[in-house]
Amino acid sequence: MKRMKKSNTLAIATLGVAVAAATPLVAQESLNFAYGYPSTSAIGLAVQDYAAAVAERSDGNIDVTGFPMTLLSLPETSPGVRDGLADVGFVLPPYYPAEYSTNLFLHEMNLLINLVENPTGKEPLAFGGAMLEYTFNNCPECLAENKAQNQVYTGGGVTPLYNLLCKDVNVTSIEDLKGLRLRAGGAGFVRFAEAFGAQGVRLPVSEAYEGLDQGILDCAMLSAPELTNYSLHEVVTDITLAVPGGAFAGVSSANVNADRWKAMDDASRSALLWGGSQMSASTTWNFYTDDNAAIEHAREKGINIVQGDAELLAAVKEFAKADLETVSALFKDTYGVERASEIAADFAPLLDKWNGLVAGVDSKEALQQLYWNEVISKVDASTYGME
């Protein structure tokens, strides 16, 4: 009887070990990621890549769950991450110019894309890399602005070229722009509208559909993938390509709540930095590859797709040159960005370097590895964001 009891105990213990071995390890950290885009959008797919990258890099110790357009809207994301309503968030600094003035100034350099002598289409990939390198390595003010919002910057992202997505309006000339109401996602796009006799209307991208549908907007200045991301192809009738040009680069794609960041160990913070390189690459690459697909989809839907005439395209370039010359003084006077002229002088050659670096990039994986090798792998997880 005693022998049988001992045998049963041994069997139960053995079974317990087997069950434990078969049960997946529970993540030590569970993070929620708020982003104001649909789950099927370029951003939603990037968040999935981010979650997978962080899980793999942390050996399953960190589990990230994305919350698309539910936990926090785009305008709510920065204060939400600041206050701990989300652990990680897709933050757009242009929505908060007073809080992120230097980060926003870097975004305003996006018109340099319009001035590339021999464009390859990969200019947004290069701009993304230049933004990462400058923010991490050369912009203590950028990092301080994130710190003031109780956040840690770990990644960026850049859209393709901006176009005019219009409803019942065909824009091919300078004259066509006069008097139009154009959705603008940042101060630079407002300046563009005003320079051409139009009105820049500041609206989140999530409100562009309603604005066009109800006639509040004539056109939205947006990249083509937003046609699909926000179903704008249902209301857009005409598209003018490469006007205003530039790109939206005011993206902090994986900002982490600073309290949560500081409570983690070095290995976990390193995994989140790896995730930041993935988020930066996936966001930028997804937009890059979605661009042509979105235009083709629009064409299939019967949307009229046109080019600006030579005079309009020349004027767009002239605006870019003039605006880049004046924006430094504007940001110094309006937002107190004291190093604006220095930043502008430093950023242009850095972008030139990155235009060369991305020349051979042919996949999202190659872009992620480039961002990691050149920039984010050099960030010290034991000290970064710990002040």
LOLUMMI-38082 format. One record per residue: x, y, z of N, C-alpha, C in turn. Coordinates in steps of 0.02 Angstrom, whole numbers, plus 32768, in hexadecimal, padded with zeros to 4 digits. Atoms other than C-alpha are relative to their C-alpha. Example, Ala and Ser with C-alpha at 12.3 -4.5 7.8 and 13.67 -1.06 7.14 Angstrom:
BEGIN
802D7FC5800082677F1F8186802D803C8000;7FD67FC57FFD82AC7FCB81657FD980378025;
//
This chain:
BEGIN
802A7FC48000800080008000802B803E8000;7FD37FC77FFD808C8079802E802580077FBE;7FDB7FFE804080E980487F8F7FD4801F7FC9;802D7FE58032804F80707F257FF7804B8009;80087FB97FF1803A81197F7B803B80277FE6;7FC37FE0801680EE81457F58800280037FB3;80018003804980D9810F7EA27FD080347FE3;80317FCF8017803D817A7E8E801B80478006;7FE47FBE7FF4809582107ED8803480117FCB;7FCD7FF78032812681F87E607FE0800D7FBB;80227FF7804080AF81EA7DCC7FE280457FFA;801F7FBD8000805382897DFD803580357FF7;7FC97FD0800680F882E67E10801B80027FB9;7FE680048045813482A87D677FCF80217FD0;80337FE18029808F82DB7D188002804C8006;7FFD7FB77FF5809F83887D66803A801F7FDA;7FC67FE68025814C839F7D1B7FF180017FB5;801080048048810D83677C707FCF80377FEC;80307FCC800F807983DF7C77802280447FFF;7FDC7FC07FFC80EB846E7CAC802B800B7FC2;7FD47FFB803B816184487C1C7FD7800F7FC2;80297FF6803B80D184467BA17FDC80438000;80247FC17FFA808584E97BE0802D803A7FEC;7FD67FC8801480C785867B89800E802D803C;7FEE7FD17FCB812385FF7BFB7FD5803E7FFA;80287FC3800080B986937C2E802F803B7FFE;7FD67FC68007810387397BF9800580268042;7FF67FDA7FC3814E879D7C887FE380467FFA;801A7FBD800D811688417C377FC97FFC7FCC;80367FFB8031807088617BE07FF5804A7FF3;80067FBA8013806989067B827FC7800A7FCF;80327FEF80327FD989587B28801B80387FD3;7FE67FD280327FFE89BA7A897FC580227FDF;80397FD9801C7F838A447A58801580227FBF;7FF37FDD80407F7B8A8079A47FBE80107FDE;803F7FE8801B7EF48AE4794D7FF77FF17FB6;8007801680467EF48A8278A97FDC7FBD8000;801F804380047E9489EA786C80357FC98006;7FD280387FF67EE289417893801D7FE77FBE;7FE8801880427EF3891B77D8802A80347FDB;7FDA7FCB80207F4D89BE77B1804B7FF28004;7FB780057FFD800889D57797801880038048;7FEC7FF97FBA80138A08784E7FEB7FC28027;8017803C7FDD7FAA8977788D802C7FC47FF3;7FD480388011801688FA78308045800A801F;7FBF7FF27FE080B2895178747FFE7FEF804A;800780107FB98071893E792680047FB4800A;7FFB80497FFB805D8883790780497FEA7FF9;7FB9800F80078112887D78CB80278012803F;7FE07FE97FC2814788DF79657FF57FCE8038;8010802F7FCA80EF886879DB80267FBF7FF7;7FDB803E800E813E87D07986804A8009800C;7FB87FF47FF881EB881F798680138005804A;7FF27FF87FB881E2884E7A3F7FFA7FBD8023;800980427FE181A187A27A70803D7FD37FF2;7FC7802B8012822D874B7A11804080188021;7FC27FE57FE482B687BF7A4E80037FF7804B;800280077FB7827D87AF7B037FF77FB78016;800B80477FF1826E86F07AF87FBC7FF48020;8044800A7FE881B486FF7B187FF080238041;800C7FDE7FC081C6876B7BB37FD4803D7FFB;802A7FC48009816A88007B687FCA7FF17FCD;8039800A802C80BD87F17B1E7FE180447FF2;801C7FBF8015807A88877ABB7FBD7FF47FDE;80438004801F7FC188997A907FEE80437FE3;80127FC280227F8D891B7A107FB680108009;80457FE87FFB7EF089847A267FF480357FCA;800B7FD180377EBD89D2797F7FC1802A8009;80397FD180017E4E8A6D79887FCE7FF68038;802F800D7FC97E038A397A2E8018801E8041;7FE67FEA7FBF7E6F8A587AC6800B804B8001;7FF37FB980067EA78B057A8B7FFB80147FB6;7FFF7FE580447E868B6E79EF8044801F7FF3;7FBF7FE080107F188BC07994800D803E802B;7FF27FC57FD77F048C6879EF80077FEF804B;7FFC80127FB97EF38C0D7A96803E7FD78012;7FCC80327FF27F8B8B9D7A848039801B802B;7FC87FE77FD880158C0C7AC87FED800A8049;80127FFA7FB97FBA8C3F7B687FEE7FBC801F;801180427FE67F7B8B8C7B78803D7FD88014;7FC180227FEE802B8B437B7480208023803B;7FE47FD97FC880668BCE7BE77FE17FEB8043;8024800F7FC27FE28BA27C687FFA7FB5800F;800180477FF37FF88AE67C597FC27FDC7FEA;803A8023801A7F548AC07C0280157FCD7FCB;7FE28030802E7FC08A6A7B7F804A7FFA8012;7FB8800A7FF2806D8A1F7B97802B80177FC6;7FDE7FEC803D80A18A407AE37FCD80227FD3;80307FDE802B80538AB77A658020801A7FC0;7FEC7FE38041805D8AF379B17FF0804A8005;80087FB87FF180788BAD79D3801480297FC3;7FF27FD2803780718C377950800F8045801C;7FED7FC07FE380D38CCE798F7FDF803E7FE1;80217FC4801B80838D4979127FBD8010801F;803F7FF37FDD7FE18D357974800B8029803F;7FF27FDE7FC180388D847A0A803E802D7FF6;7FC57FD8801280AC8E0D79C680238020803C;7FE07FE07FC680CA8E627A6E80297FCE8029;7FDE80327FD780FE8DC07AC3803B7FE07FDC;7FCC8024802681698D787A36801E802D7FCA;7FED7FCF803381AB8E1479DF803E7FEC7FD8;7FC38013802482598DD179B47FF47FC27FD6;8013803A802882168D28797D7FD980167FC2;80297FE78037819A8D877911802C80247FCD;7FD37FDD802E82258DF278C880257FCF7FD2;7FE08033802A827F8D56788C7FD07FE77FCA;80338014803181DE8D1F78377FFB80357FC9;80077FCA803181D88DC977E080387FFE7FCC;7FCB80088032827A8D9A77867FEA7FD27FC7;80168032803282118D1E771F7FFF801B7FB9;80027FE5804382098D96768C80437FF77FDB;7FC18011802182BF8D69766A7FF67FC87FCE;800F8037802E82748CD076167FEF801B7FBA;80137FE38040822F8D42758D803C80187FD7;7FC77FE2802182DD8D81756580367FCD7FEC;7FCF8034801483368CDA7547800880027FB4;7FF27FF78047838A8CE8749D7FE87FC67FD5;8014803B8026836F8C3674617FD97FD0802D;802880287FD182E08BED74C87FF97FB77FE9;80078048800E82D48B2F74D47FBE7FE4801B;803C80187FDF82338B237538800E7FE88047;7FED80187FBE82958AEA75D1800F80398031;7FF17FC67FD682A58B9A76177FDF7FFD8046;801D80077FBD82298B7876A580267FCE802D;7FD9802F7FD982928AE176DC803D8022801D;7FC57FDA7FEA832A8B5376E57FED80338035;80147FCD7FCF82CB8BDB77417FF27FE08044;800C80247FC182948B5A77C280407FF28025;7FBF800E7FE183488B2877E28021803E801B;7FE37FC17FEA83838BDC77ED7FDD801A803E;80267FEB7FC582F88C04786980157FD8803D;7FEB802B7FC983298B7078D6804580158019;7FBB7FF17FED83E28B9A78D4800580438022;7FFB7FBD7FE283CB8C5278F77FDE80038044;80257FFE7FC0834A8C38798080277FDD8038;7FDC80257FCC83AD8BB479DF8044801F8011;7FBA7FEE7FF5845C8BFB79C7800F804B8005;7FEE7FBA800684538CB679A67FCC80308019;80377FD37FED83B38CFA79F07FEB7FF48049;801480077FB983B38CFD7AAF7FBE8023800F;803F7FDD7FF583238D797AA27FC57FD37FEE;8036802D801482BA8CF77A467FF17FCD8037;800980327FCC82D88C767ACE7FE4801F8040;80197FDD7FC582B88CF77B567FB6800E7FFA;80487FF4800B820F8D217B097FD77FC2800D;802280407FF181DF8C6A7B1280017FF4804C;7FFA800A7FB8821E8C617BC57FCD802B8025;80307FD27FDF81B28CF87BF47FB97FE57FFB;8042801F8008811C8C947BB67FFF7FB9801E;7FFB80417FDE81528BFD7C2080027FC77FCE;7FFB8031803581808B9D7B8380497FF57FEB;7FBE8012801A82188B467B377FF87FF17FB6;80028009804982348B527A7B80277FC27FED;7FDC803C801782608AAC7A287FFB7FF57FB5;8006800C8048822E8ABE79717FDA80367FDC;80217FCE802A81EE8B2778E17FDA7FE07FC7;80248019803B81A38B1178347FF0803A7FD2;800C7FCC803381848B7177937FD07FE57FCA;802F8013803580F78B6E77138020800A7FBB;7FEB7FEE8045810A8B7276557FF1804A7FF2;800F7FBB801380FA8C1775F77FB78011800A;80447FE97FF680618C7E761C7FE280177FBE;80277FED803C7FDC8C9975967FC480298016;80417FE07FF37F3B8CFB75887FC97FCC7FF1;8039802E80077EA78C8675A57FC1802A8004;80357FCE80067E118CEA756B7FBB7FE27FF2;8045801380107D548CE0755E7FE280357FD3;80207FD480327D078D2C74C3802B803D7FEE;7FD27FCA80127DA28D9774A5803B7FE17FDA;7FC7801780287E278D7F741F803680358002;7FCA7FCF7FF77ECD8DD47446803C7FED7FD4;7FC5800A80297F518DE073BF802A803F7FF8;7FDD7FC080097F848E9873C6800180278041;7FFD7FD37FC67FB28F1F74437FBC8021800B;80417FDF7FFC7F0D8F75741B7FCB7FD38020;803280307FE57EAB8ED7744A80027FFD804C;7FF980057FB77EED8EDF74FD7FDF803A8025;80187FC37FDE7EAC8F8D75237FBB7FF6801D;804180037FDE7E208F9175A27FEC7FBC801A;801280437FE97E228ED675C6800D7FF8804B;7FF580127FB97E138E91767780237FBD8001;7FD5803B80037E9F8E13768E800F7FE68046;7FEE801F7FC07EB28D9A771F804C80018007;7FB87FFB7FF37F5E8DB9776C80107FDC8041;7FEE80267FC47FB38D4577E7803680208029;7FCB7FDE7FDB80368DC17821800780477FE8;7FF87FB9800F806D8E76781E801D800B7FBA;7FE27FF8804280D68E5E77817FCD7FFA7FC8;803480098032803F8E22771F7FCF803B8001;80287FC37FFD7FDC8EB8775E802280387FD9;7FDA7FCD802480668F29771C7FFC7FF57FB5;8006800F804880608ECF76757FBD80197FE6;80437FEB80167FA48EEC76677FFC804B7FF9;80057FB680017FB28FA47692802B801E7FC9;7FD47FE7803580438FBD76187FE07FFD7FBC;8021800880407FD28F84758B7FB8801B8000;80427FE07FFE7F398FE875BF7FC97FD28017;8033802F7FE57EE18F5476107FFD8008804C;80077FFF7FB77EAB8F3876C580147FBD801C;7FEC803D7FDE7F028EB777317FD37FF2803B;802E80137FCA7E888E5D77A480207FC88028;7FE080327FD67ED68E0078367FCC7FCE8018;802D80367FEC7E7B8D5B784A80287FBF8006;7FE180437FFE7EB38CAE78857FEC7FD97FC2;800F8029803C7EBC8C3077F77FBF7FD98009;803D80277FF37E2E8BD0784A7FC180287FF0;803B7FD7800E7DBA8C6478257FFE80187FB7;7FFD7FEA80467DEC8C7B776E7FC47FE77FD8;803A801C80257D618C08772D7FC3802D8009;803B7FD77FF17CD88C6C7783800880467FE3;7FF47FBC801A7D2A8D1177527FF580047FB5;800A800180497D2C8CE276997FB77FF27FEF;80458015800E7C818C90769D7FCF8038800C;802F7FCB7FEF7C2D8D2676EE801280437FE0;7FEF7FC280227C858DA8768480278032802A;7FD77FD47FD77CEB8DF07713804580087FE0;7FC1800080257D858DC376AC7FF37FF77FB6;8000800F80477DA38DCC75F280327FC87FF0;7FCC8033800A7E418D6375FB80227FF28043;7FD780117FC77EAA8D0A767C80487FF57FE8;7FBA800C80107F678D13767580167FC38029;7FF280407FE07F918C5D769B80257FD27FD0;7FE18033802B7FF48BCA765C7FCA7FCF7FE8;8031802B80207F9B8B4D75EC7FE67FC7802B;801A80387FD87F918ABC76697FC58012802D;80397FEC7FD67F158B2276D17FBE7FF77FDB;803C800F80277E9A8B0576437FE17FBE8017;801780427FEA7E908A51767F7FF87FFF804C;800180027FB77EB88A6977387FC0801E801D;803C7FDE7FE57E258ADF77517FC680017FCE;8036800780317DB78AAC76BD7FF280417FDA;80097FC080227DD28B56766D7FEF7FF77FB6;8012800C80467DBF8B0675C17FB480027FF5;80497FFC80057D048B0875E77FE880477FF2;80167FBB80097CFE8BC775E3802E80287FD2;7FD17FDC802B7D998BFD75807FEE7FF27FB7;800F800780487D788C1E74C7803D800F7FD5;7FC77FE980277E1D8C6C748F803F8000802B;7FC080007FDD7ED48C5974C0803480247FD5;7FC77FE080217F648CCD7493803F7FE68021;7FC580207FE480078C6F74AA80388032800F;7FC37FDC7FEE80A18CB875027FF6804A800E;80107FBC7FE9804A8D5A75347FDA7FF98041;7FC77FD37FF680768D9975B680457FDF8002;7FC180237FF880FD8D1375B980137FFE8049;7FEB800A7FBB81668CFD76547FE37FC0801B;801A803C7FE081328C7876D07FED80118047;800F7FF77FB980EC8C66777E80337FD88028;7FCB80207FDA81808C4177EF7FFC800F804A;80097FF07FB9813E8C8278947FE37FC58025;8019803F7FE581308BD378DA802E7FE68037;7FDE80267FCA81648B8979817FD87FC08007;802C8039800D81258ADD79567FF97FCF803A;800480307FC881488A8079F9801980218040;7FED7FDE7FC281538AFA7A8A7FE87FD7803C;800E802A7FC6815B8A9D7B307FF5802D803E;800A7FDE7FC181158ADD7BD580407FFC802A;7FBF7FFE7FDF81B08B137C3680017FD98042;800280267FC181798AC87CDC80057FB67FF3;7FFE80478010815D8A207C8B80467FED7FE7;7FBC800B801A82048A2E7C3080327FF88038;7FCF80017FC982668A527CCF7FF77FC4802E;800C803A7FD5821589C17D2A80197FBF7FE1;7FE9803C8022825989457CAA804B7FF6800A;7FB8800D7FFD830288F17CAA802080117FBD;7FDC7FEC803C838989157C287FED7FD67FC4;8010802D8037835E887C7BBF7FBC80117FE2;80437FEF801982A788B07BB3800280427FDA;7FFA7FC0802382D489637B8480237FF67FBC;7FDE800F803F834B891F7B007FD17FE07FCE;80318020802C82BE88B47ABA7FD080347FE3;802D7FCB80188250894F7AAD8024802D7FCD;7FDA7FDA803282DA89AC7A5180047FDA7FBE;8002802A803C82E6891A79D87FBB80067FDF;80447FF6801A8229892879C77FF880447FDE;80037FBD801F823F89E279A3801D80017FBA;7FE38004804382B089BA79107FD07FDD7FD0;803180248029822C894078D17FC4802D7FF0;803A7FD4800A819E89BD78E9801180367FCD;7FEB7FCC802F82008A44788D80037FE67FB9;7FF8801D8043822989D277FB7FBD7FE97FE4;8040801A8018817D898077F07FD180387FED;802B7FC7800F811F8A2577F78014801F7FBD;7FE77FDE803C818D8A7477707FFA7FD37FC3;8002802E8038819889D977027FB97FF07FEB;8046800F801080DF89B1770D7FE180397FD8;80197FC6802680B48A6176D5801F80017FBA;7FDC7FFF804081388A57764C7FE47FCF7FCE;801B8033802E80F489B676027FB580097FF4;80487FF58008803E89E9761D7FF280387FCE;800B7FC3802780568A8975B87FE67FEF7FBA;801480118044804E8A4075087FBF7FD87FFE;803D80297FFE7FC989C2753A7FC3802C800B;80397FD37FF37F5A8A4E757D7FED80297FC3;800D7FD9803D7F6C8AB474DE7FDC7FD37FCC;801F802E80307F418A1C74737FB87FF08014;8043800E7FE77EAC89F574E17FD2803B7FF1;80287FC4800E7E708AA974CE7FEF80047FB6;800C7FFF80487E838A9D74117FC97FCE7FED;80338033800D7E1C89FD74107FBA80178018;80407FE67FE77D968A5974757FE580387FD6;80187FCB802B7D898ADA73EB801480468016;7FE87FBF7FE97DE18B657449802F801E7FCC;7FD87FDD80327E2E8BE773D480458011801D;7FBD7FF67FE67EEC8BEA73EE8027802B7FCE;7FE07FD1802D7F4C8C7E73A680448017801D;7FC17FE17FED7FF58CD373AB7FF7804C7FFE;80007FB7800680118D8C73CC802480157FC1;7FDC7FE8803B80478DF37337804680188014;7FBA7FEE7FF380FC8E2B73268007803D802D;7FFD7FC37FD780DA8ED573737FF07FF0804A;801280127FBB80878E89740D80387FD98021;7FCB80297FE381118E087428803E802A800F;7FC77FD37FF381978E8F74187FF2802B803D;80137FD67FC681388EFA749580047FD98041;7FFB802B7FC5812F8E67750F80497FFC8017;7FB980037FEF81EE8E59750780188043801D;7FEB7FBE7FE782048F14751E7FE5800C8046;801B7FF97FBD81918F1075B4802B7FD98032;7FD780297FD481FA8E847600804180258011;7FC17FDC7FF3829B8EE975EC7FF5803C802E;800E7FC57FD8824E8F8776337FEC7FEF8047;801980127FBE81F88F3076C380397FE5802C;7FC8801A7FD982968ED576F9802E80388018;7FD67FC77FEC82EF8F7D77007FDF80288038;80237FD77FCE82698FCF776C7FEA7FDA803E;801D80277FCA82318F3F77DB802B8002803F;7FD47FFD7FC582CA8F4B784D7FF0803D802B;80107FC27FDB82A48FFF787D7FBA7FFB801F;804480087FE781EC8FD4788F7FFE7FD68040;8002802C7FC6820C8F4679098027801E803B;7FDB7FE07FC9828B8FA9796C7FD580358021;80297FC97FE58215903D79807FBF7FE7801F;804280157FEA81728FDE799580037FCC8038;7FFF80387FD181A58F4179F580407FFD802A;7FC47FFF7FD6824D8F6F7A4080327FCA7FF0;7FCE8032801482B38EF079DE804180267FF0;7FC67FD5800583578F4979FC80337FE77FCD;7FCE801C802E83C28ED379937FE47FF27FBA;802180108040834E8ED678FC802E80057FC4;7FD37FF7803A83CF8F1A788280367FCB7FFF;7FCD80347FFB84538EA078C07FE57FBC7FEC;801F8040801083DC8E0D78B47FF47FFA7FB5;800D8001804883AA8E3C780280407FF67FD9;7FC08007802384608E4C77CE801C7FBA8007;7FE680437FF4848C8DA3781A7FD77FCA7FDF;802D8035801683F58D4477DD80077FF17FB5;7FFD800A804984088D5E772180377FCF7FEB;7FCD8031801384B18D0577117FF47FBA801D;801180417FE384748C7B77867FCE7FDC7FD3;8031801E802E83E18C5E771180227FE87FC0;7FDA8016803B84598C56767E80217FBD800D;7FE0803F7FEE84B78BCD76D87FCE7FC67FFF;803280347FFD84188B6B76F57FE27FEF7FBC;8016800F804483E18B7C7641802E7FCD7FDF;7FD180328018847E8B1A761A7FF87FBD8023;8005803E7FD984648A9B76A57FC57FD57FEB;803C8027801083B68A68766C7FFE7FE97FB7;80008010804783E58A5475B57FF77FB57FF3;80038048800B83F8899775C67FCA7FDD8028;8034801F7FD78366897A763D7FC77FE77FD4;8034801D802A82E9890475ED7FCB7FDA8027;803280237FD7828288C2767F7FF980238044;800B7FE67FBC823888EF772780357FE78030;7FCD801D7FD482B5887B777A804380247FF8;7FC27FDC800D834788D377277FFE8046801D;80077FBC7FE48304897D775C80057FFE804C;7FFC80067FB782ED8944781080487FF48016;7FBB800E7FEE839E88FF7815802B803E7FF7;7FDB7FC2800B83E189A277CE7FF480328038;80107FD27FC983868A0D784F80207FE88041;7FE3801C7FC283C2899778D9804C80087FFF;7FB77FFF80028477898B78A1801C80468003;7FE57FBC8005848F8A43787A7FF1802B803C;80167FD27FCC84328A8F790C7FEE7FDE8042;801F80127FC083CB8A34798E80297FCD8027;7FD680307FDC844589A779B780348022802C;7FCC7FDB7FDB84BB8A2E79F97FE48024803D;80207FE07FC5843E8A6C7A7B800A7FD2803C;7FF280267FC3846D8A347B2B7FC07FF88029;803F800C7FDE83D389E37B7780058009804B;7FF87FFA7FB7841C89EF7C277FFB80498017;80027FB97FEC84208AAE7C247FCC80287FDA;802E7FD8802983AD8AEA7B987FBB8004801F;80427FF47FE5830C8B367BD87FF97FF7804B;8002800F7FB9833D8B187C8C8009803D802D;7FF67FC37FD8835B8BCC7CC27FC180138026;
//
